[in-house]
Amino acid sequence: MSISVTVQVVFTSYPNAHPIPSRTVNVLQGTTGFKILELASKENPSFTFQFKKFSFGDLITSINGVKQDSVAKLSWLIYENGVEAKVGIDELIPSNGDILTFKYEKY
């Protein structure tokens, strides 16, 4: 079954960033947040991202060229329907109509 998920990128702590329009993608039910972001990046290069693999899962390190900054404690946090995700991007399974927001902000 196909579902629609909207992907947003918000630069809370990066004032010089250019806004990126949200993107709605159609995916199969059960698709992970990682695959959804990957599909959004194929449809719009502004969603291009980099990540690191760890034993606990994948960690987004950069979106649209904006990299995490451990010195300033800025990172990409994931929100599902306005609530911070309790799981990582590779375990997050959105439902139809959900909004995934990737926010660059202090942790």
N, C-alpha and C positions, 0 to 999 in steps of 0.2 A: 504494500500500500504506500502511496506517495504522500508526503507531507510537505508543508511550506514552513520554512524557518527564516526569519529576518536576521541579518548580521549587521551589527553596527560597530564602529570604532570611535571612541571618545578620548580626546586628549585632555584630560582633566588637569594635568600638571605639565603641559607642554604648550605654552601660549603661542608659539610661532607656527604651529601645525595648520595645514589647510584642511578644512572640514572634508570628510569623505561621506558621500551619500550612502545611506543604508542600502543593503542588497538583499532581496528575498530570493532564496534558492529552493528548488524542489528536490527532495531527496527521498530515499526509501525510509520508512519507519525503522528505527533502530540504528540509524546512522549516528556516529559520534560527532561531537563538536569539532574535533580535529578535522575530520573528513569534510564537514560543512564549511569550515574556514578555508580548507584547501580548494573546495569547489568555488567558493566566492572569489578566491584569489585568481582562479583560472578565468572567471567571468569579468573581473575588474582588477587590474594590476595594483590598484591602491590597497588591496587587501593582502598583497604579497607579504609573507611572514617567514621568519626563521625560528628554529626551535632546537632544543638540546634534549637528547634522550637520557633519562636517568632510570635507576632501578624502580623508582616509584611511578614513572610515567614520563610523558613529554611535557616540556616547559617552553612556553612561547618566550623567545628572547628579543624579538623584533617584529614590528608590523609597520609596513610602509617606510622602512628605513629608520624608524624610531626604536632605539635599543634600550633595554633595561639598563638601569644605572644603579649599581649596588652602593656606590658612595653616597648618592643623593637619596637612596632607598626608594627609587622609582621602578615600577614593574608593571607588566601587563596583567591585570586582574580580570577574571571572567565573571559576568553577571548573566543570570537567566531570568528574564522577566523582571529585571530591576533588583534582584536579590543575588548577593554574591554566591557563586557556585560552591557547593560543599565538596565537589570532586574535581579532579583535573580534566583538562580538555579531552583527553583520550578515553575518559570514563563517562563523560557527560553525554546523555542521550536525550536530546530535546523532543518535545511533542509537537504536534501540528499547531501552528500559530505562535509558537514561542519566539521570543526575541533574545538572541545572544549578543551581549554587548561586551566588547573588549575595551577596558578603560586603562589608560596609562596614568597611574597615580601612585601616591606614596603608600607604602605598606607598613 
